[in-house]
Amino acid sequence: MKRLALDRWLVLLAVVIALAAEAAGQARGGAAYRYKVAWATYVGGGGWEQVREVIPYADGSVLIGGQTNSADLRVTPGAVQRTYGGETEGTGHPGVYGGDCFLMHLSADGSRAIACTYFGGPKQERNVYGMGLDANGNVVITSACRSPDMPTTEGAFQRRYGGAPSDWMVAKLSPDFRRLLWCTYVGGAGDDFPRGGLAIDANDNVFIVGGTNSQDFPTTPGAYQRRCGKRSAAVVKLSPDGSRMLWGTLLGGSTWAGSMGVRVDGAGGVHFVGHTRDGDLAVTAGAPQAKLGGKSDCFLAGLSADGGRLIYCTYLGGGENEFAEHRPLLMADGSVLVTGVSASADFPTTARAYQRKLKGRTDGFLTKLAPDGRRFAFSTLLGGSGGDFFLMPTLDPAGNIFIVGQTSSKDFPTTAGAIQPTFGGGKGDGVLAVLSADGGKLLYATYLGGAGDDMIRSIAITDTGEVFLVGNTGSKDFPATRGSHQTKLRGTGDGYVVKLVRSR
C-alpha cells in the first residue's frame, strides 16, 4: 500500500512538474507553438514578383495574388490574359518597373499551378492590393492602375480612366481565371490608389479603401464626407456586378490621409484603418487619442452601413511617425486589431503589454481597439534593435494573434522551436510572430529568409491550424522544398508560398 501511494505521489509530482514547465515555456514563448514546413515554393519568372494575397481552399489548394513584371510567367491555357501587358523595365513607377497583376491557384501539395493568369494593361498595375471570393467562388481583386485601356466591361460603374497617375481598378474573374465577369475603374482626375485589402459582405457587395487627391473622386449624396483635402482616405461600396457605386465617401482633414484596410460587420458597418498627417481629423467623442501625436499617426474609424455617419474615429501614435500596415482584423465582439510600424519612443502602449519600450529605430506594433471605440484594450510594440514592421493580424483556432512582416533586427526575440532562430541575411528577413489574445505574451516567433532580402506580406490560417505565408524574396537559398512548383529563384526577386503545419 505504501509503495502504491508513493507511486501515485510520484506520478502526481511528475504531472505538476510537466505542467509547470509547459507554463514557464509558454511565458517565455515557444512551448505552445512549434511548426515545420510542409512545403515551400518560389513563384516567378525572369523579372520580379511579389505575392501579396493568399486564400486557402477547403481542398487544401491555395489561391494567391500579386504583381509581376516577368514576361515568362507560367500562365495556363485558357487564361483571361496569357501574355504580359505591362511596361518594360526602366519605365513605370520608380522602384518597381512595369507590372501586371497576376493570380495563381496552386495544388494542395504545392507542386503545380492549377491555373495562372496575368491581368493588366500596357502601362502598370501594382500589386493585388485586395482579393476575396464571392458566394460562387469568383475572385474579386483590386489594384492601383496606370493603364488607360484596361478591359472594362459593358455596364461597369466607370468604364473610362479617370486620369493620371493612377486609378483604382476592381475586377471579378471566374474561379478558373478563364472569364472576366466585370472590370471597372474607380477614380477622378488625380492620383487614386487602393491599399490594404478589400471586403465582401454576405450579399457579395464589394468594399474597397485607399487614398485619393482627386477633387472629383466619385462620392455619393448623403456620404459622410464629399470634400477632398490635399489627400484623403476613401471608402467605396460597389454592387456585386460592379455596375453601381452603392455609396462612396472620403475621410480626412486638410492635409493627408490614406486608408490601409477594411472589414465589414454583420450589420453592414464598415471598419477601416489608415494613417494621417491631419491635425484636424474628425475624431469622435471619447476617443482614446483625440489629438495627432506626431508627424504621422495611424487612425481607426467606423462608418454606418450607409456610409453617411462616423461611428468612431481615433488617432493612434506617438511623437514621431506611425504607419498602419496591410489590413486590420475585425473580431466577433466588434474589437478591431491593427498592426504597423512605429518610430516613437512614446508610442501608446498599455499595462501588461508584451513590450512597452521602443527598442530599434522602428518597431512593429499590435493594438486592439475596444468595440465602443473609446479605449485601447491593449497596445504593444514588438521588435529588436534594428527596424521592424508587421501586417495582417490573424486569429488561429485557439484565439491567439498571428502577425507577419519584416525585420532587420539580428536580435529579434525568436522563441524555442522557431523554424529559423537566426537572421538569414540581406537588408531584412521575413518574420512570423504569435501573441496571446491579450497582447501580453509572445508565444512563438521565427525568422523566414535566406541570404537576400525577404519579406512576409500576408498570412492565412485554416480551421485546422495550417498556416500559409506569402511574400517576396531575393534569396537564392530561400527554403523551397523538393518537388514544389518552383524550387529555384528565377528572377531578380520572386514571390513565394510557404505552408506550415504544427509539429510535436
C-alpha positions, 0 to 999 in steps of 0.5 A, spaced: 500 500 500 505 504 501 509 503 495 502 504 491 501 511 494 508 513 493 507 511 486 501 515 485 505 521 489 510 520 484 506 520 478 502 526 481 509 530 482 511 528 475 504 531 472 505 538 476 512 538 474 510 537 466 505 542 467 509 547 470 514 547 465 509 547 459 507 554 463 514 557 464 515 555 456 509 558 454 511 565 458 517 565 455 514 563 448 515 557 444 512 551 448 505 552 445 507 553 438 512 549 434 511 548 426 515 545 420 514 546 413 510 542 409 512 545 403 515 551 400 515 554 393 518 560 389 513 563 384 516 567 378 519 568 372 525 572 369 523 579 372 520 580 379 514 578 383 511 579 389 505 575 392 501 579 396 494 575 397 493 568 399 486 564 400 486 557 402 481 552 399 477 547 403 481 542 398 487 544 401 489 548 394 491 555 395 489 561 391 494 567 391 495 574 388 500 579 386 504 583 381 509 581 376 513 584 371 516 577 368 514 576 361 515 568 362 510 567 367 507 560 367 500 562 365 495 556 363 491 555 357 485 558 357 487 564 361 483 571 361 490 574 359 496 569 357 501 574 355 504 580 359 501 587 358 505 591 362 511 596 361 518 594 360 523 595 365 526 602 366 519 605 365 513 605 370 513 607 377 520 608 380 522 602 384 518 597 381 518 597 373 512 595 369 507 590 372 501 586 371 497 583 376 497 576 376 493 570 380 495 563 381 491 557 384 496 552 386 495 544 388 494 542 395 501 539 395 504 545 392 507 542 386 503 545 380 499 551 378 492 549 377 491 555 373 495 562 372 493 568 369 496 575 368 491 581 368 493 588 366 494 593 361 500 596 357 502 601 362 502 598 370 498 595 375 501 594 382 500 589 386 493 585 388 492 590 393 485 586 395 482 579 393 476 575 396 471 570 393 464 571 392 458 566 394 460 562 387 467 562 388 469 568 383 475 572 385 474 579 386 481 583 386 483 590 386 489 594 384 492 601 383 492 602 375 496 606 370 493 603 364 488 607 360 485 601 356 484 596 361 478 591 359 472 594 362 466 591 361 459 593 358 455 596 364 461 597 369 460 603 374 466 607 370 468 604 364 473 610 362 480 612 366 479 617 370 486 620 369 493 620 371 497 617 375 493 612 377 486 609 378 483 604 382 481 598 378 476 592 381 475 586 377 471 579 378 474 573 374 471 566 374 474 561 379 478 558 373 481 565 371 478 563 364 472 569 364 472 576 366 465 577 369 466 585 370 472 590 370 471 597 372 475 603 374 474 607 380 477 614 380 477 622 378 482 626 375 488 625 380 492 620 383 487 614 386 490 608 389 487 602 393 491 599 399 490 594 404 485 589 402 478 589 400 471 586 403 465 582 401 459 582 405 454 576 405 450 579 399 457 579 395 457 587 395 464 589 394 468 594 399 474 597 397 479 603 401 485 607 399 487 614 398 485 619 393 487 627 391 482 627 386 477 633 387 472 629 383 473 622 386 466 619 385 462 620 392 455 619 393 449 624 396 448 623 403 456 620 404 459 622 410 464 626 407 464 629 399 470 634 400 477 632 398 483 635 402 490 635 399 489 627 400 484 623 403 482 616 405 476 613 401 471 608 402 467 605 396 461 600 396 460 597 389 454 592 387 456 585 386 456 586 378 460 592 379 455 596 375 453 601 381 457 605 386 452 603 392 455 609 396 462 612 396 465 617 401 472 620 403 475 621 410 480 626 412 482 633 414 486 638 410 492 635 409 493 627 408 490 621 409 490 614 406 486 608 408 490 601 409 484 596 410 477 594 411 472 589 414 465 589 414 460 587 420 454 583 420 450 589 420 453 592 414 458 597 418 464 598 415 471 598 419 477 601 416 484 603 418 489 608 415 494 613 417 494 621 417 498 627 417 491 631 419 491 635 425 484 636 424 481 629 423 474 628 425 475 624 431 469 622 435 467 623 442 471 619 447 476 617 443 482 614 446 487 619 442 483 625 440 489 629 438 495 627 432 501 625 436 506 626 431 508 627 424 504 621 422 499 617 426 495 611 424 487 612 425 481 607 426 474 609 424 467 606 423 462 608 418 454 606 418 452 601 413 450 607 409 456 610 409 453 617 411 455 617 419 462 616 423 461 611 428 468 612 431 474 615 429 481 615 433 488 617 432 493 612 434 501 614 435 506 617 438 511 623 437 514 621 431 511 617 425 506 611 425 504 607 419 498 602 419 500 596 415 496 591 410 489 590 413 486 590 420 482 584 423 475 585 425 473 580 431 466 577 433 465 582 439 466 588 434 474 589 437 478 591 431 486 589 431 491 593 427 498 592 426 504 597 423 510 600 424 512 605 429 518 610 430 516 613 437 519 612 443 512 614 446 508 610 442 501 608 446 502 602 449 498 599 455 499 595 462 501 588 461 503 589 454 508 584 451 513 590 450 512 597 452 519 600 450 521 602 443 527 598 442 530 599 434 529 605 430 522 602 428 518 597 431 512 593 429 506 594 433 499 590 435 493 594 438 486 592 439 481 597 439 475 596 444 468 595 440 465 602 443 471 605 440 473 609 446 479 605 449 485 601 447 484 594 450 491 593 449 497 596 445 504 593 444 510 594 440 514 588 438 521 588 435 529 588 436 534 593 435 534 594 428 527 596 424 521 592 424 514 592 421 508 587 421 501 586 417 495 582 417 493 580 424 490 573 424 486 569 429 488 561 429 483 556 432 485 557 439 484 565 439 491 567 439 494 573 434 498 571 428 502 577 425 507 577 419 512 582 416 519 584 416 525 585 420 532 587 420 533 586 427 539 580 428 536 580 435 529 579 434 526 575 440 525 568 436 522 563 441 524 555 442 522 551 436 522 557 431 523 554 424 529 559 423 532 562 430 537 566 426 537 572 421 538 569 414 541 575 411 540 581 406 537 588 408 531 584 412 528 577 413 521 575 413 518 574 420 512 570 423 510 572 430 504 569 435 501 573 441 496 571 446 489 574 445 491 579 450 497 582 447 501 580 453 505 574 451 509 572 445 508 565 444 512 563 438 516 567 433 521 565 427 525 568 422 523 566 414 529 568 409 535 566 406 541 570 404 537 576 400 532 580 402 525 577 404 519 579 406 512 576 409 506 580 406 500 576 408 498 570 412 492 565 412 490 560 417 485 554 416 480 551 421 485 546 422 491 550 424 495 550 417 498 556 416 500 559 409 505 565 408 506 569 402 511 574 400 517 576 396 524 574 396 531 575 393 534 569 396 537 564 392 537 559 398 530 561 400 527 554 403 523 551 397 522 544 398 523 538 393 518 537 388 514 544 389 512 548 383 518 552 383 524 550 387 529 555 384 529 563 384 528 565 377 528 572 377 531 578 380 526 577 386 520 572 386 514 571 390 513 565 394 508 560 398 510 557 404 505 552 408 506 550 415 503 545 419 504 544 427 509 539 429 510 535 436 
